[in-house]
């Protein structure tokens, strides 16, 4: 009976979180109570060592730096100029504006890695424009929500940074491995828009000739250079330095944060008020992440001390679960959990429990990390609880109903599931680029 206490502790934590109790305090508080029962007062000494070891992880310094970079770019106005320029460049095509939203979403993902900020930014900028140009409401909302979540998988992703820390694998390798699946997803989204443009052209109208004429008559070349070169330079600085082995992800994050300040200054948006706002938001998000991290470290210490990881391994062995069946089980659990709790909580609660078992089963943790990131991204889009849908509904015009969001996102969820299946069946999509770079 007592051997099942770790699972009971896990279940209690999960239920309390679903009831709305703060994640960090729930994890930490229950862990301290359980630890005191098991270890007595010595638990606090063990806990302090565990927390110090966790906070001493140099990779986690990248979290506040990438958050700072993302929020600063959000304030710079680059997204707005990018979208305007892209929609005019693709204006002659049916669905040109929709294709622009996907590409801008991908570029913002490669610049920021913050899902909520990207969905809200794209919703505020592009949704009124798409509706004004008579785009189908369902298609417009589906494109924006799905493009906004590209920051989950396209590096530099906060999700991948945290997964690298929990799985104890190189964040640089995770970034490299995620590039092919991330770009494949962008291509699949664009292909879907092109097909819709052929099948139902009325739902994806092109930009009017008058708008195109005005764009090319008013210094289009300068607009294109500003809109593309500046963010692309930042992406190359951050990701290029990591892939080339010049800088670690943490060092590249520092370069990105400094570059974001520079780009905001070039856009003439940098002032003391903006800087204070960015620092405040960065501090808030970073404190939230690290409070949860401390709670998760406490929970992991107690769970393993109670023999939880050993119990799970024995249950898998006795239940006859193969490595693939266990992987499928974890992906289903992560997918369902993504309806109810944030990705940070999932990464720090579920993944540490499963990681040692993945290792013992001989499963590639880089591949597992990419699958979990893709899985989280899919669950964030899936009705009725997808977080991205709630973000978008919060900034959508009143005429956009929840039913529009639900209907519009379904094709993109199907595309996500197709990609997830592709990565499961063809692990080379994940390993190809890291192997190529390692050979050099």
Helices and strands as residue ranges (DSSP letters): G 2-4, H 5-18, H 23-39, G 40-42, H 43-55, G 58-60, H 61-76, H 78-89, H 96-111, H 115-122, I 123-127, H 128-132, H 137-148, G 149-152, H 158-167, H 171-199, G 201-203, H 209-217, H 220-224, I 225-229, H 230-235, I 236-240, H 241-243, H 249-266, H 272-305, H 308-319, H 323-340, H 343-346, I 347-351, H 352-360, H 365-381, H 387-395, H 402-425, H 428-439
